[in-house]
């Protein structure tokens, strides 16, 4: 894992560089990299025809003109939909994960956050793993999720793949003993000196989300967290 982080903390550009670009798009990731981001965070979901696409929402109406659930339609239809942007003349579309992995340089790290609607929705895990391996991206990828069963399945598919357990309820921390993630991804408000020590004493890396305030990020740096997921380009560039 040390080779994944290089210099700590590693700042992840949350859904790309969003100042002038829609989130989770090729333009947002490309802009973040051009600004100097060493790592990006991307959300993924699965379509009806098992395509892994970059979106935070299964409800397509949140970011496009489609009024449908992504898991119930094929990617060909989603691909044609235009993402809402500030510039109505611009055309931007929801990309597939494989498009992002092809776009970014080999040295750029990627935190792939897998979104599921239910605890049992873990078939997406196999498709994500297949995509990562197809692009030979194992060394630069970390797969995270709020779904502990999915993370367990990822490790079952390939124990060498890095996983990160996302959580915003401290009562869920015990699940790490069942799913054995490489990293813990707590909400910023849950972080303390004791939590950081707890993680490092047990061989876990700790990546914090979503920290944007300068003073809070400086505090996280002083605590020696391993990674920070942020919308603030002042840090990831």
N, C-alpha and C positions, 0 to 999 in steps of 0.2 A: 504493500500500500504506500510506502514512503515514496516510491517512484511516481505515484499518481499525483502527489501533492507538490513535489519540488519545494518551492518556498511557501511557507505558511504565514498567515492563512491564505487559502486559495479562494478567491472571490469568483462566484458564479453569476454571470449575467442572467438574471431571472427572466426567462422567456425571451431573451435577446435584449437589444437596445431599443427601448420603446418610445424614445423622444419623438421620432417622426415615422415610426413603423408599427404596424399591428403586431401584437404578441404572437409568439410561436410561428413566425413566418420566416421564409428564407431571407427576406430583406432585413428583418430584425436581427437574425443571427449573423448575417454578413456584416451588418453595421457594427455590431458588438465586437466582432473579430477585427474589423478595420480600425476600431477605436483602441484596440490593444487587449481585449479580454482574453485571458488565458483559459477560461472555462465558461461554459454556458449551461443553463438549465432549460430543459424542454419537457413539456407535458405531452403524453401520448394516450390515445384511445384506439379502439378497434372497430372497423366498419363491419357491415353484414357479410361482406366477402373477404373478411380476415385481413384487410389492409391496415397497417399501423400508421395512423396519421397524427399530425402534431396539433393538438387542440386541448384546451383545459376543460371543454364542455362537450358532453354528448348531445346536448340540446343545441342544434345548429343555428337556431334563431338568435342566439346570443351574439354570434359573430358574423352571420351571413343572412341572406334573404330566405334561406331554406327554413321551413317550419317543421322539421323532422328530427328524429333521433338518429344519430350517426350509426348506432348499432343495428338499425333496421333498414338502412339503405346502402347501396354499393358506392364505392369510392368514385366511380365514373361520374355519378351525379354530384357528389360533393366537390369534385375537382373543378367542375364548371361554375360553381358558386363563387361570387365575389365577396371577399371579406370587407366589412365596413371599415372605411378609412376616413381621415379628415379631408382628403382630396377625392372628390367624387369621380374624377376622371381617371384615377389610378386603378389598375387591375391587380389585385393580389389574391392568391388562392391558398387554400390549406394544403401544405405539403405533406408528403409521406416522410416517415422517420429516415428511410434509406436515402432520401434526397438531402436531408440535413447532414447525415454522416458522410455523404459524398462531397458536400460543399465545404465543410470545415477542414482546416489543415490537420495533419496527423498529430501535431503537438497540442492541439486544443482539446481539453478534457470536456466530457459531456456527462451531466447528471440527467438521466432519463427518468422522469417521474411518471409511473404507470398509473393511470386512473381506472378505477373499476366502479361499477354501480352497486355491486353486491359482493359480500365476502367470497362467495363461490365462483365469481367471475374470474377464473384464473387461466383460461385458455389463451388469453392475450399474452401470457408470460412466454409460452413456447414460440409465438410469432416474434416477439421482441428479441428473444435469444437468437433465433434463426437470422434475424436481420443484422444483429450485432456481429455474429460470426461470419455472415456473408461478406460484410465489409471489413472483416479482420480488425474490428475495433475494440476487442476485449480489453486491451491494455489502456485504453483512454476513456472507458465507459464505467459509470457507476449507475446502478439501477435502483431507484428508490420508490417507495409506495407507502400509503397509509394502510394497505391491506397486508396483514401479516402472513396470511395463507399464501398469497401470491409470492411473497419474498421467500417463504419456505420452498415453494415450488421452483423458483429460480435457482436456488442452491441445489435442489434435487436434480435439476436439468444439467447444471454445471457448477460445481462447488467452487471453481476458481473465479467466477464472476463476482465482482464487488456488489454488495447490496447495502441499502440504507433504509432504516425503519423511520418513517415520518410519524410524528405523534404530537398532539396538542393537549393531551390529558396525562398527567404524571402517573395516574393509576394504571396506565397501559404499559409502563416501562418493563414490567415483569415479562412481557411477551418476548423480549429479547432472548430470554433463556430457552425459549422454545424454537425460535427461528434462526438464531445465531447470525445476525447481520454483522457486516464489517463496520458499519457506521450507524450512529444514532443521529436523527435529524429532528431535534426538538424545536418547537416554536420559541421565538426569541424570549418571550416572557417567562419561560420555564428555566432559562439558563441561570446557573449559579456557579460559584467557584467549586462547590462540592460536587456538582454534577459533572463538571469538566474533569475533576480529579477521579471521580468514579469511573468515567469512560476510559480515561487513559490508564488507570490502574488495571482495568480488565481487558485492555488491548483493543478497545473500540476507538474509532475516530469520531469526532463530533462536528457536524455541519449544521449551522443555525439558519433558520428561515423566519421571516423575511426581514432582514435588518437594513434600514435605510437611513436612520439618523446618525450623524457624524459622532456624537458623543457615545451612543450605544455601541456603534461599531468599534470605536476606540477602546471601550470597556471590554468587548469581546476579544480584541487583539491582546489586551493585557491579561485576559484569562487564558490565552493560548489555545483558543479553539482552532480546529484544523481547517474549517471552511466556513464561508459566509455566503448565503444566497441573498442577493440584493438587487433592487431596482435602481440603485444610485450609481450612475456611471462614474462618479468621482472616484469610486473605489475599484470597480472592475476594469477601468482603463488605466 
